[in-house]
Amino acid sequence: MNIVGQDKILLEGLANQDNNAIESIYKLNFQTIQHLILNNKGNPEDAADVFQEAMIVLYEKSIHPEFVLNCQIKTYLYSVCRRIWLKKLEKQKRISIQTDEFDQVISIEEDIKEHEQSNIRFKTMENALSKIGEPCKGLLEAFYINKKQMQEIAIIFNYTNADNAKTQKYKCLNRLKKLFFAEYKNL
């Protein structure tokens, strides 16, 4: 699979040191890498350092005309960052793995496949959420994303009380699940 579209433009921009391309790659990928590092004994500074190192690796690859990226940029960066982070953990004695054992510990192909499956599920959920309509979309976002309490949600959406808001949230969640699984099983 060769890269197309936005990834190709971003990779060319990176090779040409285009600030917009670099910023786009950062915005599209850093949060995932930060999540990886924070969930594996790291801190925000570690995430920034690891991501920067991976960007350098990608840049150095991108300037060579013979370089062919056979996956999405986010998949490539994720794999590179994971390797860099494991090496750093081993060096800091936070984990005990010989660097030549990485392939036994982490199958890059499995990691890439898992990451891509996660992206597919996320996109499918985004699509389902966009199809659910209002007020369900707003209610679910208020509860799950904005962490609002049921009493606040009742006021915002003009429900008579928190129990009615909770009932409506339950109905909306069931509709979202139906939309998600109807689309997901067709993938």
C-alpha positions in Angstrom: 0.0 0.0 0.0 1.5 3.3 -1.1 0.7 6.6 0.7 -1.8 8.9 -1.1 -3.4 12.2 -0.6 -2.8 14.2 2.5 0.0 11.9 3.8 1.9 12.3 0.5 1.6 16.1 0.6 2.7 16.2 4.3 5.7 14.0 3.6 6.8 16.1 0.7 6.2 19.2 2.9 8.3 17.7 5.6 11.1 17.0 3.2 11.0 20.6 2.1 10.9 21.8 5.7 7.5 23.4 5.2 6.3 24.7 8.6 2.7 24.1 7.7 3.3 20.4 6.9 5.4 20.0 10.1 2.7 21.6 12.2 0.0 19.5 10.6 2.0 16.3 11.3 2.4 17.4 14.9 -1.3 18.2 15.4 -2.5 15.0 13.8 -0.1 12.7 15.7 1.3 14.1 18.9 -1.7 13.4 21.1 -1.6 9.7 20.2 2.1 9.6 21.0 1.7 11.5 24.3 -1.0 9.0 25.3 1.4 6.1 24.5 4.2 7.6 26.6 2.0 8.7 29.5 0.5 5.2 29.8 3.9 3.6 29.8 5.8 5.2 32.7 6.5 8.5 30.9 5.7 12.2 31.4 4.8 15.0 29.0 8.4 16.0 28.5 9.3 12.4 27.6 6.5 12.4 25.0 7.7 15.7 23.5 11.3 14.3 23.3 10.3 11.0 21.8 8.0 12.6 19.3 10.8 15.0 18.3 13.2 12.2 17.7 10.7 10.3 15.6 10.0 13.5 13.5 13.8 13.7 12.9 13.8 10.0 11.8 10.9 10.7 9.5 12.5 13.9 8.1 15.8 12.1 7.4 13.9 9.3 5.6 11.7 11.8 3.6 14.6 13.7 2.1 15.8 10.5 0.3 14.1 10.1 -3.0 14.2 6.3 -2.8 12.3 6.3 0.5 8.8 4.7 0.1 6.4 4.9 3.1 4.2 1.8 3.0 1.8 2.9 5.7 0.2 6.1 7.0 2.4 8.7 8.6 0.7 8.2 12.0 1.4 4.5 11.9 5.0 5.0 11.0 5.5 7.6 13.8 3.7 5.4 16.3 6.0 2.5 15.6 9.1 4.6 15.7 8.1 6.3 18.9 7.2 3.0 20.6 10.7 1.7 19.7 12.4 4.8 20.9 10.5 4.8 24.1 11.2 1.2 24.9 14.9 1.8 24.3 14.8 4.8 26.7 13.0 2.8 29.3 15.5 0.0 29.0 18.4 2.5 29.3 16.8 4.0 32.4 16.4 0.5 33.8 12.7 1.0 34.1 12.3 -2.2 32.2 14.7 -5.0 31.4 14.7 -5.9 27.8 17.7 -6.4 25.5 17.4 -4.2 22.4 17.9 -7.2 20.2 14.8 -8.8 21.8 12.5 -5.9 20.7 11.2 -8.0 17.8 10.2 -10.7 20.2 8.5 -8.3 22.6 6.8 -6.2 20.0 5.8 -7.4 16.6 5.8 -4.2 14.7 3.3 -5.6 12.2 0.9 -6.5 15.1 1.4 -3.1 16.6 0.7 -1.4 13.3 -2.4 -3.6 12.7 -3.7 -2.9 16.2 -3.2 0.9 15.8 -4.9 0.8 12.4 -7.9 -1.2 13.9 -8.1 1.3 16.7 -8.2 4.2 14.1 -11.0 2.4 12.1 -13.1 2.0 15.3 -12.5 5.6 16.2 -13.5 6.8 12.7 -16.6 4.6 12.8 -17.6 6.0 16.2 -17.1 9.5 14.8 -19.4 8.7 11.9 -22.0 7.2 14.1 -21.9 10.2 16.4 -22.3 12.6 13.5 -25.4 10.6 12.3 -27.1 10.5 15.7 -28.3 14.1 15.6 -29.3 16.5 18.3 -30.0 16.5 21.2 -28.4 13.1 21.5 -25.0 14.2 20.2 -24.8 17.2 22.5 -26.1 15.2 25.5 -23.5 12.4 25.0 -20.7 14.9 24.5 -21.7 16.9 27.6 -21.6 13.7 29.7 -18.7 11.7 28.3 -16.4 14.4 26.9 -17.2 17.5 29.0 -17.8 15.4 32.2 -21.0 17.3 33.1 -23.2 16.0 35.9 -26.7 14.8 35.2 -28.2 17.8 37.0 -26.2 20.2 34.8 -27.3 18.3 31.7 -30.9 18.5 32.8 -30.6 22.3 33.0 -28.7 22.7 29.7 -31.2 20.5 27.7 -34.3 21.6 29.6 -35.2 18.2 31.1 -37.4 18.3 34.2 -34.8 16.6 36.4 -31.6 14.6 36.4 -33.4 11.3 36.2 -35.1 12.3 32.9 -31.7 13.4 31.6 -30.2 10.1 32.6 -33.0 8.2 30.8 -32.5 10.2 27.7 -28.7 9.6 27.8 -29.4 5.9 28.0 -31.7 6.0 25.0 -29.1 8.1 23.1 -26.3 5.7 24.0 -28.3 2.7 22.7 -29.0 4.6 19.4 -25.3 5.4 19.1 -24.4 1.7 19.7 -26.8 0.6 17.0 -25.4 3.1 14.5 -21.8 2.1 15.4 -22.3 -1.6 15.2 -24.4 -1.4 12.0 -21.5 0.5 10.3 -18.7 -1.5 12.0 -20.0 -4.9 10.9 -20.0 -3.7 7.3 -16.2 -2.9 7.3 
